[in-house]
């Protein structure tokens, strides 16, 4: 096994062999494994339906966990097949999995409504490992009951499930193909948008301008088709919500376990950050010496960037961060490295955005592109945070293990924050410290302000669709531009070409309503950071114990186990952000007008 700090300096950036992620031994083709997993799941679903349809409501409480485990196994096997299809980047296999999900949902459509209809058998156990009652499944059943108020009769739910591949999921698939087709530059030298966007971080302003212009030209192609796909995705969501008598975010809030009142409080806290964001960009304009600060200048570096890192150095930094949080974190991160579960090399056709794939019953795997940039070190630490959380929760049953998305982002962003503070502490050159702090502060503002703006953008589109108004490309562009002006404030000039920059954002098509999870995660991560800095020795143990609970409790209750309280957490996070901005000012010779500090967001 590798040891922290013992990586050879010339360690190559790893690239996994897809076949190594499949159960061994298993012959080619991989489609055979996927088909076997799907057949097992669908056979199990039919058997579960035969045994429990019509009887689950009256099932004895002692036998209920066994029924849930049967249901759980069907879902886990289908999810495992879907993970493999996604890793293979096979449209045919992904489509096969989509059809299997639709059939599974139809066959098991009775299960969750019947589970919700059961009368509670007295108080649920307070600990997830309780030997009686629902045990670790208590929170899952609670979510099912919360969703049940808007469930339709079984026959109607079955019809809606079967329509998914030709409805919302179909439009999502089309959008995915359109997004994949976005190529920047001439045909003979075209690159994906993910390969080109890092050019916006260049110190050379002309290079940033050229990147912006090239991306804008690429987005202009098929912009109408992407707008149509988004409009139909929104319309499908509104139609399904109307049939159920709910709203388009209902299922998402249940998945995240964030009540509407808590979401309102979260968005109010993000709005408190807008004056800080405006003040930051006013300061950045001063630092860069630009009278005309355009949208392509937003990510320009300030200070003296840190030198590029080798893969070995990046691993060493990431593991030292994990060790500082908890030795358990370091051990689990090292397991990812030693078992070849990180794919960080660049190659044609590889997905550009970093992600961590959780595969039921296996170690997770990380995909990213490492080019030696400082940002890549933070990305590695962020994704290792996801992987550590998945492993810590693996002791729970499948339906009780996967953390709510808001909790997943909280932990990953917290690890990233610890990495930045560690790198800043080790920098002797004030200009390097300035660069790290500016980069981190900007990333936080992106996570909070930009994702809150994206959430507001989605809300505006759904409001328009609900009112029966058309969602033409010009309406989508206008809603996007208005929200971005509110976000960046008077210091940033938005170019006319920027109006279509919404159209490469995959989350708008494939993860509807997910943007507030990043707002929740960043604000909660800042809260965790303040507790970590106040009590490093005790914090790691509390955090590790909390993460082992997986999804057996709601996010607010889980965070309270680490912070010791539930009230005012986000207000503290906003204050932490303000202090970071003051720290950034202290590293410069510039004085920002007080009006910028006290400014209010544009209406």
C-alpha positions as CSV (number, residue, x, y, z in Angstrom):
1,X,0.0,0.0,0.0
2,X,1.1,3.6,-0.7
3,X,2.0,5.8,2.1
4,X,1.2,9.5,2.5
5,X,4.2,11.5,1.1
6,X,5.8,8.4,-0.5
7,X,4.6,8.9,-4.1
8,X,7.5,8.9,-6.6
9,X,7.9,12.4,-8.2
10,X,7.4,11.0,-11.7
11,X,4.2,9.2,-10.9
12,X,2.1,9.3,-14.0
13,X,-1.4,10.7,-14.1
14,X,-3.7,7.5,-13.9
15,X,-6.1,6.2,-16.5
16,X,-8.3,3.4,-15.6
17,X,-9.2,0.5,-17.8
18,X,-13.0,0.3,-17.8
19,X,-12.9,-3.5,-17.6
20,X,-11.1,-3.2,-14.2
21,X,-14.3,-1.7,-12.8
22,X,-16.4,-4.7,-13.6
23,X,-16.8,-7.7,-11.3
24,X,-14.0,-10.2,-12.0
25,X,-13.9,-12.6,-13.6
26,X,-16.4,-11.6,-16.2
27,X,-16.0,-12.1,-20.0
28,X,-16.7,-9.6,-22.7
29,X,-19.0,-8.2,-23.8
30,X,-19.9,-6.0,-20.9
31,X,-23.4,-5.7,-22.3
32,X,-23.9,-9.3,-21.1
33,X,-23.3,-8.3,-17.5
34,X,-25.6,-5.4,-17.8
35,X,-28.3,-7.5,-19.3
36,X,-27.9,-10.1,-16.5
37,X,-28.2,-7.4,-13.8
38,X,-31.3,-6.0,-15.4
39,X,-32.9,-9.4,-15.8
40,X,-32.2,-10.2,-12.2
41,X,-33.7,-6.9,-11.1
42,X,-36.8,-7.2,-13.3
43,X,-37.4,-10.9,-12.3
44,X,-37.1,-9.9,-8.7
45,X,-39.5,-7.0,-9.2
46,X,-42.1,-9.3,-10.7
47,X,-41.7,-11.8,-7.8
48,X,-41.9,-9.0,-5.3
49,X,-45.1,-7.7,-6.9
50,X,-46.6,-11.2,-6.9
51,X,-45.9,-11.7,-3.2
52,X,-46.6,-8.2,-1.8
53,X,-49.1,-6.4,-4.1
54,X,-52.3,-6.1,-2.1
55,X,-50.7,-7.4,1.1
56,X,-48.0,-4.9,2.0
57,X,-50.3,-2.5,3.7
58,X,-51.3,-5.2,6.3
59,X,-47.8,-6.7,6.6
60,X,-46.7,-7.4,10.2
61,X,-44.1,-4.8,11.3
62,X,-41.6,-7.6,12.0
63,X,-41.8,-8.8,8.3
64,X,-41.7,-5.3,6.7
65,X,-37.9,-4.8,6.6
66,X,-37.6,-8.1,4.6
67,X,-40.1,-6.7,2.0
68,X,-38.1,-3.5,1.9
69,X,-34.9,-5.4,1.3
70,X,-36.5,-7.2,-1.6
71,X,-37.5,-3.9,-3.1
72,X,-34.1,-2.5,-2.4
73,X,-32.3,-5.3,-4.2
74,X,-34.2,-4.7,-7.4
75,X,-33.3,-1.0,-7.4
76,X,-29.7,-1.6,-6.5
77,X,-29.2,-4.1,-9.3
78,X,-30.7,-1.7,-11.8
79,X,-28.6,1.1,-10.5
80,X,-25.5,-1.1,-10.8
81,X,-26.3,-1.8,-14.5
82,X,-26.9,1.9,-15.1
83,X,-23.5,2.8,-13.6
84,X,-21.7,0.5,-15.9
85,X,-23.6,1.8,-19.0
86,X,-22.6,5.4,-18.0
87,X,-19.0,4.5,-17.5
88,X,-18.9,2.8,-20.9
89,X,-20.5,5.9,-22.4
90,X,-22.7,3.6,-24.4
91,X,-25.9,5.3,-25.7
92,X,-27.4,1.8,-26.6
93,X,-26.8,0.4,-23.1
94,X,-28.0,3.6,-21.4
95,X,-31.1,3.4,-23.4
96,X,-31.6,-0.2,-22.4
97,X,-31.2,0.8,-18.7
98,X,-33.7,3.6,-19.2
99,X,-36.3,1.1,-20.5
100,X,-35.5,-1.2,-17.6
101,X,-36.1,1.6,-15.1
102,X,-39.4,2.4,-16.7
103,X,-40.5,-1.3,-16.5
104,X,-39.2,-1.6,-12.9
105,X,-41.1,1.6,-11.9
106,X,-44.3,0.2,-13.5
107,X,-43.9,-3.3,-11.9
108,X,-43.2,-1.9,-8.4
109,X,-45.6,1.1,-8.7
110,X,-47.7,-0.4,-5.9
111,X,-44.8,-0.6,-3.3
112,X,-44.2,2.9,-2.1
113,X,-47.9,4.0,-2.1
114,X,-48.7,0.8,0.0
115,X,-45.7,1.5,2.3
116,X,-47.0,5.1,2.8
117,X,-50.5,3.8,3.5
118,X,-49.4,1.6,6.4
119,X,-50.2,3.1,9.8
120,X,-47.0,3.8,11.7
121,X,-46.3,1.0,14.2
122,X,-45.5,3.4,17.0
123,X,-42.5,5.6,17.4
124,X,-39.6,4.9,15.0
125,X,-36.4,3.8,16.6
126,X,-34.1,6.7,17.5
127,X,-30.9,5.0,16.4
128,X,-30.4,3.7,12.9
129,X,-29.0,0.4,14.1
130,X,-31.9,-0.4,16.3
131,X,-32.7,-4.1,16.4
132,X,-36.4,-3.7,16.2
133,X,-38.8,-1.7,14.0
134,X,-37.6,-0.2,10.8
135,X,-34.1,0.4,11.9
136,X,-32.0,2.1,9.2
137,X,-35.0,2.2,6.9
138,X,-36.9,4.6,9.1
139,X,-35.8,7.7,7.2
140,X,-36.5,6.1,3.8
141,X,-40.0,5.3,5.0
142,X,-40.4,8.8,6.2
143,X,-39.5,10.2,2.8
144,X,-41.9,7.8,1.2
145,X,-44.7,9.0,3.5
146,X,-43.8,12.6,2.7
147,X,-44.1,12.0,-1.0
148,X,-47.3,10.0,-0.6
149,X,-49.6,13.0,-0.3
150,X,-49.2,13.6,-4.0
151,X,-49.2,10.0,-5.2
152,X,-51.8,9.0,-7.8
153,X,-53.6,5.7,-7.8
154,X,-51.4,2.8,-8.8
155,X,-52.7,2.5,-12.3
156,X,-52.0,6.1,-13.1
157,X,-48.6,6.1,-11.5
158,X,-47.8,3.0,-13.7
159,X,-48.8,4.9,-16.8
160,X,-46.7,7.9,-15.9
161,X,-43.7,5.7,-15.3
162,X,-44.1,4.0,-18.7
163,X,-44.3,7.4,-20.4
164,X,-41.0,8.7,-18.9
165,X,-38.7,7.4,-21.7
166,X,-40.8,9.3,-24.2
167,X,-41.4,12.3,-21.9
168,X,-39.0,14.0,-19.6
169,X,-36.3,11.4,-19.8
170,X,-36.5,11.4,-23.6
171,X,-36.0,15.2,-23.7
172,X,-33.1,14.8,-21.3
173,X,-31.5,12.2,-23.6
174,X,-31.9,14.5,-26.6
175,X,-30.4,17.4,-24.6
176,X,-27.5,15.2,-23.7
177,X,-26.8,14.5,-27.3
178,X,-27.1,18.2,-28.2
179,X,-24.7,19.2,-25.4
180,X,-22.2,16.5,-26.5
181,X,-22.3,17.9,-30.1
182,X,-21.1,21.4,-29.0
183,X,-17.7,21.7,-30.6
184,X,-15.5,24.9,-30.4
185,X,-13.3,25.9,-33.3
186,X,-13.0,24.8,-36.9
187,X,-13.9,21.2,-37.7
188,X,-10.3,20.0,-38.2
189,X,-9.2,21.4,-34.8
190,X,-12.5,21.5,-32.8
191,X,-12.5,20.8,-29.1
192,X,-15.3,20.2,-26.6
193,X,-16.5,23.1,-24.6
194,X,-15.0,21.6,-21.4
195,X,-11.6,21.6,-23.0
196,X,-11.9,25.3,-24.0
197,X,-13.5,26.9,-21.0
198,X,-10.3,26.9,-18.9
199,X,-9.1,29.6,-21.3
200,X,-11.3,32.0,-19.3
201,X,-8.9,31.6,-16.4
202,X,-5.9,32.8,-18.4
203,X,-4.0,35.9,-17.3
204,X,-3.8,37.2,-20.9
205,X,-7.0,39.2,-21.5
206,X,-6.9,38.7,-25.3
207,X,-6.8,35.0,-24.7
208,X,-9.9,35.2,-22.5
209,X,-11.7,37.4,-25.1
210,X,-10.9,34.9,-27.8
211,X,-12.1,31.9,-25.7
212,X,-15.3,33.8,-24.9
213,X,-15.9,34.6,-28.6
214,X,-15.1,31.0,-29.7
215,X,-17.5,29.5,-27.1
216,X,-20.2,32.0,-28.1
217,X,-20.0,31.1,-31.7
218,X,-20.2,27.4,-30.8
219,X,-23.3,28.0,-28.6
220,X,-25.0,29.9,-31.4
221,X,-25.2,26.6,-33.4
222,X,-28.2,24.5,-32.5
223,X,-29.2,27.1,-29.9
224,X,-32.8,26.9,-31.0
225,X,-32.8,23.1,-30.6
226,X,-31.4,23.3,-27.1
227,X,-33.9,26.0,-26.2
228,X,-36.7,23.7,-27.5
229,X,-35.4,20.7,-25.5
230,X,-35.3,22.9,-22.4
231,X,-38.7,24.2,-23.0
232,X,-40.1,20.7,-23.4
233,X,-38.3,19.5,-20.3
234,X,-39.8,22.3,-18.3
235,X,-43.3,21.7,-19.8
236,X,-43.1,18.0,-19.0
237,X,-42.2,18.7,-15.4
238,X,-45.1,21.2,-15.1
239,X,-47.5,18.8,-16.7
240,X,-46.6,16.0,-14.3
241,X,-46.8,18.3,-11.3
242,X,-50.2,19.5,-12.4
243,X,-51.5,15.9,-12.7
244,X,-50.3,15.2,-9.2
245,X,-51.5,18.5,-7.8
246,X,-48.0,19.6,-6.6
247,X,-45.1,21.8,-7.9
248,X,-42.1,20.9,-10.0
249,X,-39.7,21.0,-7.0
250,X,-41.8,18.7,-4.8
251,X,-39.9,15.5,-5.6
252,X,-36.5,17.3,-5.4
253,X,-37.2,18.7,-2.0
254,X,-38.2,15.2,-0.7
255,X,-35.0,13.7,-2.3
256,X,-32.9,16.4,-0.5
257,X,-35.1,16.4,2.6
258,X,-35.3,20.1,2.5
259,X,-38.8,21.5,3.5
260,X,-40.0,24.6,1.7
261,X,-39.5,26.8,4.7
262,X,-35.9,25.7,4.9
263,X,-35.4,26.3,1.2
264,X,-36.8,29.8,1.6
265,X,-34.4,30.5,4.4
266,X,-31.5,29.1,2.3
267,X,-32.4,31.3,-0.6
268,X,-32.7,34.3,1.7
269,X,-29.2,33.6,3.0
270,X,-27.9,33.5,-0.5
271,X,-29.5,36.8,-1.2
272,X,-27.5,38.3,1.7
273,X,-24.4,37.3,-0.2
274,X,-25.2,39.4,-3.3
275,X,-23.7,42.7,-1.9
276,X,-20.6,40.7,-1.0
277,X,-20.4,39.3,-4.6
278,X,-20.9,42.8,-6.0
279,X,-18.2,44.2,-3.7
280,X,-15.8,41.3,-4.7
281,X,-16.1,42.1,-8.4
282,X,-15.6,45.8,-7.7
283,X,-12.4,44.9,-5.9
284,X,-11.3,42.5,-8.6
285,X,-11.8,45.2,-11.3
286,X,-9.6,47.5,-9.3
287,X,-7.0,44.7,-8.8
288,X,-6.9,44.0,-12.6
289,X,-6.9,47.7,-13.4
290,X,-9.8,47.4,-15.9
291,X,-12.2,50.3,-16.5
292,X,-14.3,48.0,-18.7
293,X,-14.7,44.7,-16.7
294,X,-16.5,42.3,-19.1
295,X,-18.0,38.9,-18.5
296,X,-14.9,37.2,-20.0
297,X,-12.8,38.9,-17.2
298,X,-14.8,37.2,-14.3
299,X,-12.3,34.4,-13.9
300,X,-9.1,36.3,-14.6
301,X,-6.4,35.4,-12.0
302,X,-5.2,37.9,-9.5
303,X,-2.0,37.8,-7.5
304,X,0.8,35.4,-8.4
305,X,-0.6,31.9,-9.3
306,X,1.0,29.0,-7.5
307,X,3.4,26.9,-9.7
308,X,1.8,23.9,-11.5
309,X,1.7,20.6,-9.5
310,X,2.7,17.1,-10.4
311,X,0.2,14.3,-9.9
312,X,2.3,13.1,-6.9
313,X,2.2,16.6,-5.3
314,X,-1.5,16.8,-5.8
315,X,-2.0,13.4,-4.1
316,X,0.2,14.4,-1.3
317,X,-1.7,17.6,-0.7
318,X,-5.1,15.9,-0.9
319,X,-4.1,13.2,1.5
320,X,-2.6,15.7,4.0
321,X,-6.0,17.5,3.9
322,X,-7.8,14.2,4.6
323,X,-5.3,13.4,7.4
324,X,-5.9,16.8,9.0
325,X,-9.6,16.1,9.1
326,X,-9.4,12.5,10.3
327,X,-7.0,9.6,9.9
328,X,-10.1,7.6,8.8
329,X,-10.5,10.1,5.9
330,X,-6.9,9.6,4.8
331,X,-7.2,5.8,5.0
332,X,-10.3,5.8,2.8
333,X,-8.8,8.2,0.3
334,X,-5.7,6.1,0.1
335,X,-7.8,3.1,-0.7
336,X,-9.1,4.9,-3.8
337,X,-5.6,5.5,-5.0
338,X,-4.2,2.1,-4.3
339,X,-7.2,0.3,-6.0
340,X,-6.9,2.4,-9.2
341,X,-10.3,4.0,-8.8
342,X,-9.1,7.4,-10.1
343,X,-9.0,8.3,-13.8
344,X,-7.4,11.7,-14.2
345,X,-5.7,11.7,-17.6
346,X,-7.1,13.6,-20.6
347,X,-8.1,11.9,-23.8
348,X,-10.5,12.6,-26.7
349,X,-14.1,11.9,-25.9
350,X,-13.7,11.9,-22.2
351,X,-16.3,13.7,-20.1
352,X,-14.8,17.0,-19.1
353,X,-16.6,17.6,-15.8
354,X,-15.3,15.8,-12.7
355,X,-17.6,13.4,-11.0
356,X,-17.6,10.5,-8.5
357,X,-19.5,7.4,-9.5
358,X,-21.0,5.3,-6.7
359,X,-21.4,1.7,-7.7
360,X,-23.6,-0.5,-5.4
361,X,-21.4,-3.0,-3.6
362,X,-18.1,-1.6,-4.9
363,X,-15.6,1.2,-4.2
364,X,-16.7,4.4,-5.9
365,X,-14.6,5.7,-8.8
366,X,-13.5,9.2,-9.7
367,X,-13.2,10.7,-13.1
368,X,-11.5,14.1,-13.7
369,X,-8.9,15.7,-15.9
370,X,-5.6,16.7,-14.2
371,X,-3.5,19.2,-16.0
372,X,-1.4,20.4,-13.1
373,X,-3.3,23.6,-12.5
374,X,-3.9,24.7,-8.9
375,X,-7.7,24.3,-9.5
376,X,-7.1,20.6,-10.3
377,X,-5.7,20.0,-6.8
378,X,-8.9,21.4,-5.3
379,X,-11.0,19.3,-7.7
380,X,-9.1,16.1,-6.6
381,X,-9.7,16.9,-3.0
382,X,-13.4,17.7,-3.7
383,X,-14.0,14.4,-5.4
384,X,-12.1,12.4,-2.8
385,X,-14.4,14.0,-0.2
386,X,-17.4,12.4,-2.2
387,X,-15.6,9.1,-2.3
388,X,-14.8,9.1,1.5
389,X,-18.4,9.9,2.3
390,X,-19.7,7.1,0.1
391,X,-17.4,4.6,1.8
392,X,-18.3,5.7,5.3
393,X,-22.0,5.3,4.6
394,X,-21.5,1.9,2.9
395,X,-22.3,0.1,6.2
396,X,-25.9,1.2,5.8
397,X,-28.4,-0.7,3.5
398,X,-28.5,0.7,0.0
399,X,-31.7,2.7,0.5
400,X,-30.2,4.2,3.7
401,X,-26.7,4.8,2.4
402,X,-26.6,7.4,-0.4
403,X,-26.5,10.8,1.2
404,X,-28.9,13.5,0.1
405,X,-27.3,15.6,-2.6
406,X,-27.2,18.6,-0.3
407,X,-25.2,16.6,2.2
408,X,-22.9,15.2,-0.5
409,X,-22.0,18.7,-1.7
410,X,-21.5,19.9,1.9
411,X,-18.8,17.4,2.7
412,X,-17.0,17.8,-0.7
413,X,-16.9,21.6,-0.5
414,X,-15.8,21.4,3.1
415,X,-12.8,19.3,2.1
416,X,-12.0,21.7,-0.7
417,X,-12.2,24.6,1.8
418,X,-9.7,22.9,4.2
419,X,-7.4,22.4,1.2
420,X,-7.4,26.1,0.4
421,X,-6.7,27.1,3.9
422,X,-3.9,24.6,4.1
423,X,-2.3,25.8,0.9
424,X,-2.6,29.4,2.0
425,X,-0.9,28.7,5.3
426,X,2.0,27.1,3.4
427,X,2.5,30.0,1.0
428,X,5.2,32.4,2.1
429,X,4.7,34.8,-0.8
430,X,1.8,37.2,-0.1
431,X,1.0,37.4,-3.8
432,X,0.5,33.6,-3.9
433,X,-1.7,33.8,-0.8
434,X,-3.7,36.5,-2.5
435,X,-4.1,34.3,-5.5
436,X,-5.3,31.3,-3.5
437,X,-7.7,33.3,-1.4
438,X,-9.2,35.1,-4.4
439,X,-9.6,31.8,-6.2
440,X,-11.3,30.2,-3.3
441,X,-13.5,33.2,-2.5
442,X,-14.6,33.3,-6.2
443,X,-15.4,29.6,-6.1
444,X,-17.5,30.0,-3.1
445,X,-19.4,32.9,-4.7
446,X,-19.9,30.7,-7.8
447,X,-21.3,27.9,-5.6
448,X,-23.6,30.3,-3.7
449,X,-24.5,33.2,-6.0
450,X,-24.3,31.6,-9.4
451,X,-26.2,28.5,-8.4
452,X,-28.8,30.6,-6.6
453,X,-29.2,32.6,-9.8
454,X,-29.5,29.3,-11.8
455,X,-32.3,28.2,-9.4
456,X,-34.1,31.5,-9.9
457,X,-33.7,31.1,-13.7
458,X,-35.4,27.7,-13.5
459,X,-38.1,29.1,-11.3
460,X,-38.8,31.9,-13.9
461,X,-39.1,29.4,-16.7
462,X,-41.5,27.2,-14.7
463,X,-43.6,30.2,-13.7
464,X,-43.9,31.2,-17.4
465,X,-44.8,27.7,-18.4
466,X,-47.4,27.4,-15.6
467,X,-49.0,30.6,-16.7
468,X,-49.5,29.0,-20.2
469,X,-47.0,31.4,-21.9
470,X,-44.6,30.3,-24.6
471,X,-41.0,29.5,-23.9
472,X,-39.3,30.7,-27.0
473,X,-35.5,31.1,-27.2
474,X,-35.7,34.9,-26.7
475,X,-37.7,34.4,-23.5
476,X,-35.1,31.9,-22.2
477,X,-32.3,34.2,-23.1
478,X,-34.0,37.2,-21.5
479,X,-34.6,35.4,-18.2
480,X,-31.0,34.2,-18.1
481,X,-29.6,37.7,-18.8
482,X,-31.8,39.4,-16.2
483,X,-30.7,36.9,-13.5
484,X,-27.0,37.2,-14.4
485,X,-27.1,41.0,-14.2
486,X,-28.7,40.7,-10.7
487,X,-25.9,38.3,-9.7
488,X,-22.8,40.2,-10.9
489,X,-24.0,43.7,-10.3
490,X,-22.8,47.0,-11.8
491,X,-19.1,46.1,-11.9
492,X,-19.4,43.4,-14.6
493,X,-20.5,44.2,-18.2
494,X,-22.4,41.4,-19.8
495,X,-21.8,41.1,-23.5
496,X,-24.6,40.4,-26.0
497,X,-23.1,37.0,-26.8
498,X,-23.4,35.9,-23.2
499,X,-27.2,35.7,-23.5
500,X,-26.9,32.1,-24.7
501,X,-24.4,30.8,-22.2
502,X,-27.2,29.0,-20.3
503,X,-27.4,26.5,-23.1
504,X,-24.3,24.4,-22.2
505,X,-25.3,23.8,-18.6
506,X,-26.2,20.1,-18.3
507,X,-27.9,20.4,-14.9
508,X,-30.7,22.5,-16.5
509,X,-31.6,19.5,-18.6
510,X,-30.6,16.4,-16.6
511,X,-30.8,17.4,-13.0
512,X,-33.8,19.7,-12.7
513,X,-34.0,21.8,-9.6
514,X,-30.6,20.6,-8.4
515,X,-28.8,23.9,-8.3
516,X,-29.9,24.9,-4.8
517,X,-28.0,21.8,-3.5
518,X,-24.8,23.6,-4.2
519,X,-26.0,26.7,-2.4
520,X,-26.9,24.5,0.6
521,X,-23.6,22.7,0.4
522,X,-21.4,25.8,0.2
523,X,-23.1,27.6,3.1
524,X,-23.1,24.4,5.2
525,X,-19.5,23.8,4.3
526,X,-18.5,27.2,5.6
527,X,-20.3,26.4,8.8
528,X,-18.4,23.1,9.1
529,X,-15.2,25.0,8.4
530,X,-15.7,27.4,11.3
531,X,-16.3,24.5,13.7
532,X,-13.3,22.6,12.3
533,X,-11.0,25.6,12.8
534,X,-12.4,26.1,16.4
535,X,-11.8,22.4,17.4
536,X,-9.7,20.4,15.0
537,X,-9.1,17.4,17.3
538,X,-12.8,16.9,18.3
539,X,-14.3,17.8,14.9
540,X,-13.0,14.9,12.9
541,X,-14.5,12.3,15.2
542,X,-17.9,13.9,15.2
543,X,-17.9,14.3,11.4
544,X,-16.8,10.7,10.8
545,X,-19.6,9.3,13.2
546,X,-22.1,11.5,11.4
547,X,-21.1,10.4,7.9
548,X,-21.4,6.7,8.9
549,X,-25.1,7.3,9.4
550,X,-25.5,7.8,5.7
551,X,-29.1,8.8,4.8
552,X,-30.7,7.5,8.0
553,X,-31.5,11.0,9.1
554,X,-32.4,14.3,7.5
555,X,-29.6,16.8,6.6
556,X,-30.5,19.4,9.2
557,X,-30.4,16.7,11.9
558,X,-27.1,15.2,10.6
559,X,-25.4,18.6,10.6
560,X,-26.6,19.3,14.1
561,X,-24.7,16.3,15.3
562,X,-21.5,18.0,14.2
563,X,-22.2,21.6,14.9
564,X,-24.2,21.1,18.1
565,X,-27.1,23.3,17.0
566,X,-29.5,23.9,14.1
567,X,-30.4,27.6,14.3
568,X,-28.6,30.4,12.5
569,X,-26.1,28.2,10.7
570,X,-26.4,29.9,7.4
571,X,-26.2,33.4,8.9
572,X,-22.9,32.3,10.4
573,X,-21.8,31.2,7.0
574,X,-22.5,34.5,5.4
575,X,-20.5,36.2,8.1
576,X,-17.6,33.8,7.4
577,X,-17.8,34.8,3.7
578,X,-17.7,38.5,4.7
579,X,-14.6,37.9,6.8
580,X,-12.9,36.2,3.9
581,X,-13.5,39.2,1.7
582,X,-12.0,41.5,4.4
583,X,-9.0,39.1,4.5
584,X,-8.6,39.5,0.8
585,X,-8.7,43.3,1.0
586,X,-6.0,43.1,3.7
587,X,-3.7,41.5,1.2
588,X,-4.0,44.3,-1.3
589,X,-3.2,48.0,-1.4
590,X,-6.6,48.9,-2.8
591,X,-9.5,50.5,-1.0
592,X,-13.0,49.7,-2.2
593,X,-15.5,52.5,-1.9
594,X,-17.7,51.9,1.1
595,X,-20.8,52.2,-1.0
596,X,-19.8,49.0,-2.7
597,X,-19.6,47.2,0.6
598,X,-23.0,48.4,1.7
599,X,-24.6,48.1,-1.7
600,X,-27.9,46.3,-2.3
601,X,-28.6,43.9,-5.2
602,X,-30.1,45.2,-8.4
603,X,-33.8,44.7,-8.6
